[in-house]
Amino acid sequence: MTYIITEPCVDLKDGSCIDVCPVDCIYTTESDNMMFINPDECIDCAACEPVCPVAAIFVEEDVPADQQKYVPLNYDYFPGKDLDELREATRVAPRNLGE
């Protein structure tokens, strides 16, 4: 089980979730329009869920029916990516795009 970021995050990228994640499993880059949770690193701690200002984060099994396309989107984001490079890209990526 993992947490999934869904549509309300698109074009927002607040970043509060990144700040509270104890295992740094939430990623984005400057060119991404949302955040992504690495399912292999997520420890299911739920720290990210309550701080999301737009309620975009759900336990995978609780993702609303109209948001189901974000489950594979989150999983498919990570294969083939260098996580060290992705961590650095996340660190410098702009946030609060919705402001």
Summary of the structure (lengths in Angstrom):
residues: 99
radius of gyration: 12.1
end to end distance: 31.7
largest distance: 33.2
contacts: 271
relative contact order: 0.29
helix: 35%
strand: 10%
